Amino acid sequence: MQDEQRLIEALIARAAEDARAFRSQNPDDVPGERWIENSYTAALPLAKDSSGIDPGLGPHPQLFDAYRREIESLLGQRGEHRETNSDLAQQPTPGEN
């Protein structure tokens, strides 16, 4: 478990770097699902190298979840962003008073 924790910590560090880069390029936006998936795909090999841990082939949902949580904690979630966008504010149903 200690090895996996080192890999998760390296992945979280990569997520923080990715979040800073995203914010500098997109100051008023939050990342979508595809951006998070693509960034994770790029970050995982770098985290493996920096931690010296290779979890092997296969899906690693716990690693992706850790990366996603860090990105969302730093940048917010797409749903949160939409709620604050005045263009998407709920309009009254016709006939409501």
N, C-alpha and C positions, 0 to 999 in steps of 0.2 A: 504494500500500500504506500509506503514511503516513496517508491519510485514513481508511482502514478501521481502522487501529490507534487513531486518536483516537476513533472511534465505539465500538470495543471497550472502551477505557478508560472512556468515559462510561457504557457499559452495565454494566461491572463496578462502577462507583461506585453506580449505581442498584441493582444486586444487593445491595451491602453495606447500603444503606438499607432495602431490602425485607427482608433477613435480620434486621436489627435490629428492624423492626416485627413480623415474624413471631415472633421470640423473645420479645418483650415480651407478645404476646398468647397464645403457646403455649409456655410455658417448658420443658415436658417432651416436646415432640413434634418431629418433623421433617416438612418439607413433602412432600406427595404430588405426583405427576406433574401433576395438574390445577392445583394451586396454582402450580407452577413455570411452566407454560404460560401461565396467566392473568396472572401477575405479569410475565412476559417481554413479553406483548402490551401491557401497560400501560407497561412501562419503555422499550420501544423508541422510541416517539415522543418521550419525554422525553430520552432519550440523543441522539436525532437533533438535537433543539433545542439541547441544551447543547454538543454537539460542532460543530454547524453542518454536519454531514455527513448526506446522505440517500442511502442505497444504492439507492434506486429500488424499484419493485414486485418482488414475487416472494419466494420463500422464501430465507432467509439462514441456512442451517444453522450456519455458522461463528459467527454472532452468538448464536444460541440456545445453542450448545455452550459459548461463553464465559460466558454468563449462568448456565447450569446448573452449570458447574464452580465458579463463584464461590459460588453458593448452597450447593452440596453441601460445599464446603470450609469454609464458615462454620457450616452447620447440620447436616451429616451427610446420610446417605442413608437412605431408607426401609428398605432391607435391613439396614443396620447397626443401626438402632433396633430392629428386630424380633428380632434375635439376642440383644439384651440384655434383652428382655422375658421375665420368668419364665413368663408364661402361655403362651408359645409354645415353651418348651423341649421338646426332643425327648423323647418318652416311650418307655420300652422296649416292644418288640414283645411282645405276649402270648406267653408260653411261654419268653421269654429269661430266663436266670439270670445 
